Amino acid sequence: MTESNTDILDLLARMEPISLDQMSSIKLMNRIDTKFVTSRRLLLELLRRVQDKYYVQEINGDRISPYRTTYFDTDRYTQYMQHHNRHANRTKVRVRTYLSSGDLTFLEVKKKNNHLRTKKKRIQVDSLETALQTEGASELVMKRTGLRFEDMHPIVQNHFDRVTLVNYGKTERLTIDFNVRFHNYETGNDYDTENIVIIELKRDGNIFSPITNILRDLHIHQTGFSKCCIGMATTDPGLKQNNFKEKLRMLRKINKDETYQIRDTSEGIEDNT
């Protein structure tokens, strides 16, 4: 966690905490995910507006949690190309380490279907290095993807900080990722997303969400965003990436212009939630 998180921590300190045990009833393993991409500056305004509507997850006294994720793919970049070519049904295989929870690590397979449902299955592993040797790992990957885990290898890794919010009704989770950095195992290239903030609303079905009006008033619009694919595209210029060019331009625009998608708070925008 970096010193630059101070501004975010100041706002989170005003919110009521929720523990991991209290969140056990809202795992949302079969869910609809809606993503939004915005600037860090606009994130601060968002956090000001959710003070009386959301809990903030707290782990061991920390309200910002560091994550490390390594994505696997085949030599032919099968899963990357599924996403690039806009297949409705696509999968991701990753090993994620929860750095604030004693380096707790899981092999996770995410599968998105043509009904916009995302299902995630995972098993605990000792470490990234031992994931392939873990009992049940090969079976999980084959069953969920149709690919052999033995034919896959680490492609790109990211590190990021995450804030998790839970609405007072405990019907949804809102994850907010920032300080996202990528490293490509094959090219050796690194990429820092700088001021990019990735917000993901996770809920079972299209139930009412108290965040939607706030996002709309702040002009934070829904957009698809895959950390895996963007990480690969930004660190490997040799990959096919025509269908990601718009997203890459958006990232550059956010980082170039501090006022991207930001409405001057002096205009006195009302919160209509």
C-alpha positions as CSV (number, residue, x, y, z in Angstrom):
1,M,0.0,0.0,0.0
2,T,1.4,3.4,-1.0
3,E,1.4,6.7,0.8
4,S,-0.7,8.1,-2.0
5,N,-3.7,6.2,-0.5
6,T,-4.0,8.7,2.4
7,D,-6.8,10.7,0.7
8,I,-8.8,7.5,0.1
9,L,-8.2,6.2,3.7
10,D,-9.4,9.5,5.1
11,L,-12.8,9.0,3.5
12,L,-13.0,5.3,4.3
13,A,-12.4,6.1,8.0
14,R,-15.8,7.8,8.1
15,M,-17.6,4.7,7.1
16,E,-19.0,1.8,9.2
17,P,-16.8,-1.3,8.8
18,I,-18.0,-4.8,7.9
19,S,-15.9,-7.9,8.6
20,L,-15.2,-11.0,6.4
21,D,-17.4,-13.1,8.6
22,Q,-20.3,-10.6,8.3
23,M,-19.9,-10.7,4.5
24,S,-20.2,-14.5,4.3
25,S,-23.8,-14.4,3.2
26,I,-23.0,-12.3,0.1
27,K,-20.4,-14.2,-1.7
28,L,-22.2,-13.8,-5.1
29,M,-20.4,-16.6,-6.8
30,N,-23.1,-16.7,-9.5
31,R,-23.6,-13.1,-10.4
32,I,-24.0,-10.2,-12.8
33,D,-20.9,-8.0,-13.0
34,T,-21.1,-4.4,-14.2
35,K,-17.9,-2.5,-14.6
36,F,-17.1,1.2,-14.7
37,V,-13.7,2.9,-15.3
38,T,-13.0,6.4,-14.1
39,S,-10.3,8.6,-12.5
40,R,-8.9,8.6,-9.0
41,R,-10.0,12.2,-8.5
42,L,-13.6,11.2,-9.3
43,L,-13.3,8.2,-6.9
44,L,-12.9,10.6,-4.0
45,E,-16.1,12.3,-4.9
46,L,-17.9,8.9,-5.1
47,L,-16.6,7.9,-1.6
48,R,-18.0,11.2,-0.2
49,R,-21.4,10.4,-1.5
50,V,-21.7,6.8,-0.2
51,Q,-20.9,7.5,3.5
52,D,-24.4,6.7,4.7
53,K,-25.2,4.0,2.2
54,Y,-22.4,1.5,2.3
55,Y,-20.2,-0.5,4.8
56,V,-16.5,-0.8,4.0
57,Q,-14.8,-4.2,4.4
58,E,-12.1,-4.2,7.1
59,I,-9.5,-7.0,7.4
60,N,-7.1,-7.0,10.3
61,G,-7.8,-3.3,10.8
62,D,-7.1,-2.4,7.1
63,R,-9.7,-1.0,4.7
64,I,-7.5,-1.1,1.6
65,S,-6.4,-4.6,0.7
66,P,-3.4,-5.4,-1.7
67,Y,-3.9,-8.2,-4.2
68,R,-1.7,-10.1,-6.6
69,T,-3.1,-12.0,-9.6
70,T,-1.4,-14.1,-12.2
71,Y,-3.3,-15.1,-15.3
72,F,-2.6,-18.3,-17.3
73,D,-3.1,-18.9,-21.0
74,T,-2.0,-21.3,-23.7
75,D,0.8,-20.7,-26.2
76,R,-1.9,-19.6,-28.7
77,Y,-3.4,-17.2,-26.2
78,T,-6.7,-19.0,-26.3
79,Q,-8.5,-17.2,-23.5
80,Y,-7.1,-13.8,-24.5
81,M,-8.5,-14.3,-28.1
82,Q,-11.9,-15.4,-26.8
83,H,-12.2,-12.0,-25.2
84,H,-10.6,-10.0,-28.0
85,N,-12.9,-11.7,-30.6
86,R,-15.9,-10.9,-28.4
87,H,-17.1,-14.5,-27.7
88,A,-20.1,-14.4,-25.5
89,N,-18.9,-17.4,-23.6
90,R,-15.3,-17.0,-22.3
91,T,-13.1,-18.1,-19.4
92,K,-10.2,-16.9,-17.4
93,V,-7.7,-19.0,-15.3
94,R,-5.8,-17.2,-12.6
95,V,-4.1,-17.6,-9.3
96,R,-5.0,-14.8,-6.9
97,T,-3.2,-14.1,-3.6
98,Y,-4.9,-12.0,-0.9
99,L,-1.8,-10.3,0.5
100,S,-3.6,-8.9,3.6
101,S,-4.9,-12.3,4.6
102,G,-1.6,-14.0,5.2
103,D,-0.9,-14.6,1.5
104,L,-4.1,-16.7,1.2
105,T,-4.0,-18.1,-2.4
106,F,-6.6,-19.6,-4.7
107,L,-6.7,-21.1,-8.2
108,E,-9.8,-19.5,-9.7
109,V,-11.6,-20.1,-13.0
110,K,-14.1,-17.5,-14.1
111,K,-16.6,-18.3,-16.7
112,K,-18.9,-15.7,-18.4
113,N,-21.9,-16.9,-20.4
114,N,-24.0,-15.3,-23.1
115,H,-26.6,-14.3,-20.4
116,L,-24.0,-12.0,-18.8
117,R,-23.7,-14.3,-15.8
118,T,-20.3,-14.8,-14.3
119,K,-19.6,-18.0,-12.4
120,K,-16.4,-18.4,-10.4
121,K,-15.1,-21.7,-9.0
122,R,-11.9,-21.9,-7.0
123,I,-9.7,-24.1,-4.8
124,Q,-7.1,-23.1,-2.3
125,V,-3.5,-23.7,-3.2
126,D,-0.3,-23.2,-1.2
127,S,1.2,-20.8,-3.7
128,L,1.4,-19.7,-7.3
129,E,4.3,-22.0,-7.9
130,T,2.5,-25.1,-6.6
131,A,-0.9,-24.5,-8.2
132,L,-0.5,-27.0,-11.0
133,Q,0.5,-29.8,-8.5
134,T,-2.5,-29.1,-6.2
135,E,-5.0,-32.0,-6.1
136,G,-8.1,-31.1,-8.2
137,A,-6.5,-28.2,-10.0
138,S,-6.2,-29.9,-13.4
139,E,-9.8,-31.3,-13.1
140,L,-11.1,-27.9,-12.3
141,V,-9.5,-26.1,-15.2
142,M,-10.5,-28.9,-17.7
143,K,-14.1,-29.0,-16.5
144,R,-14.6,-25.2,-16.6
145,T,-12.6,-24.4,-19.7
146,G,-12.0,-27.5,-21.8
147,L,-8.3,-26.7,-21.7
148,R,-5.5,-28.7,-20.0
149,F,-3.9,-26.8,-17.1
150,E,-0.7,-28.6,-18.1
151,D,-0.8,-26.8,-21.5
152,M,-1.1,-23.3,-19.8
153,H,1.6,-21.1,-18.3
154,P,1.7,-17.7,-16.5
155,I,1.3,-14.8,-19.0
156,V,0.7,-11.6,-17.1
157,Q,0.7,-10.6,-13.4
158,N,-0.9,-7.6,-11.7
159,H,-0.7,-6.0,-8.4
160,F,-3.5,-3.6,-7.2
161,D,-5.1,-2.2,-4.1
162,R,-8.8,-2.8,-3.5
163,V,-11.6,-1.3,-1.5
164,T,-14.7,-3.4,-1.0
165,L,-18.1,-1.7,-0.2
166,V,-21.3,-3.5,0.8
167,N,-24.6,-1.8,0.7
168,Y,-26.6,-1.6,3.9
169,G,-29.2,-4.1,2.5
170,K,-26.3,-6.6,2.0
171,T,-27.5,-7.4,-1.5
172,E,-24.4,-6.3,-3.5
173,R,-20.7,-5.7,-3.4
174,L,-18.8,-2.9,-5.0
175,T,-15.1,-3.5,-5.5
176,I,-12.9,-0.5,-6.3
177,D,-9.4,-1.3,-7.7
178,F,-6.6,1.3,-8.1
179,N,-2.8,1.4,-8.2
180,V,-3.0,-1.3,-10.9
181,R,0.4,-2.4,-12.2
182,F,1.2,-5.2,-14.7
183,H,4.2,-7.3,-15.5
184,N,4.4,-9.6,-18.6
185,Y,6.3,-12.8,-18.0
186,E,7.0,-13.3,-21.7
187,T,8.1,-9.7,-22.8
188,G,9.4,-8.6,-19.4
189,N,7.5,-5.3,-19.9
190,D,5.7,-3.4,-17.1
191,Y,2.8,-1.0,-17.2
192,D,1.4,1.3,-14.6
193,T,-2.2,2.4,-15.0
194,E,-1.5,5.5,-12.9
195,N,-4.8,7.3,-12.1
196,I,-7.1,4.6,-13.5
197,V,-9.8,3.3,-11.1
198,I,-11.9,0.2,-12.0
199,I,-15.2,-0.1,-10.2
200,E,-17.2,-3.4,-10.4
201,L,-20.8,-3.8,-9.2
202,K,-21.5,-7.4,-8.3
203,R,-25.1,-8.5,-7.6
204,D,-27.5,-11.4,-8.2
205,G,-29.7,-10.1,-11.0
206,N,-30.8,-6.6,-11.8
207,I,-31.9,-5.7,-8.3
208,F,-32.0,-2.0,-7.3
209,S,-28.6,-0.7,-6.4
210,P,-28.1,2.5,-4.4
211,I,-24.8,3.2,-6.3
212,T,-26.4,3.6,-9.8
213,N,-27.8,7.1,-9.3
214,I,-24.5,8.3,-7.8
215,L,-22.5,6.9,-10.7
216,R,-24.9,8.5,-13.2
217,D,-24.7,11.9,-11.5
218,L,-20.9,11.7,-11.6
219,H,-21.0,10.7,-15.3
220,I,-19.2,7.4,-14.6
221,H,-20.5,5.2,-17.3
222,Q,-20.6,1.4,-17.7
223,T,-17.9,-0.1,-19.8
224,G,-16.3,-3.5,-20.2
225,F,-12.8,-3.9,-18.7
226,S,-10.7,-7.0,-18.3
227,K,-7.6,-6.5,-16.2
228,C,-6.1,-9.7,-17.8
229,C,-6.6,-8.5,-21.4
230,I,-5.6,-4.9,-20.8
231,G,-2.5,-6.1,-18.9
232,M,-1.6,-8.3,-21.8
233,A,-2.3,-5.7,-24.5
234,T,-0.3,-2.9,-22.7
235,T,2.7,-5.1,-22.1
236,D,2.9,-7.0,-25.4
237,P,2.6,-4.9,-28.5
238,G,2.9,-8.0,-30.6
239,L,-0.6,-9.3,-29.6
240,K,-3.6,-8.7,-31.7
241,Q,-5.5,-5.9,-30.0
242,N,-7.7,-4.1,-32.5
243,N,-10.8,-4.6,-30.4
244,F,-9.1,-3.1,-27.3
245,K,-7.8,0.1,-29.0
246,E,-10.8,2.1,-27.7
247,K,-10.2,1.0,-24.2
248,L,-6.4,1.8,-24.5
249,R,-7.3,5.3,-25.8
250,M,-9.7,5.8,-22.8
251,L,-6.9,4.9,-20.4
252,R,-4.5,7.4,-22.0
253,K,-7.2,10.1,-21.9
254,I,-7.9,9.6,-18.2
255,N,-4.3,9.8,-17.3
256,K,-3.7,12.8,-19.6
257,D,-6.6,14.9,-18.5
258,E,-7.2,15.2,-14.7
259,T,-10.7,16.5,-15.4
260,Y,-11.8,13.5,-17.5
261,Q,-15.4,12.6,-16.6
262,I,-15.2,15.0,-13.6
263,R,-18.0,17.6,-13.1
264,D,-17.0,20.6,-11.0
265,T,-18.5,20.1,-7.6
266,S,-19.0,23.9,-7.4
267,E,-22.0,23.3,-9.7
268,G,-23.8,21.8,-6.6
269,I,-24.9,18.5,-8.1
270,E,-27.6,16.9,-5.9
271,D,-27.4,13.3,-4.8
272,N,-30.8,11.9,-5.8
273,T,-30.4,8.5,-4.3
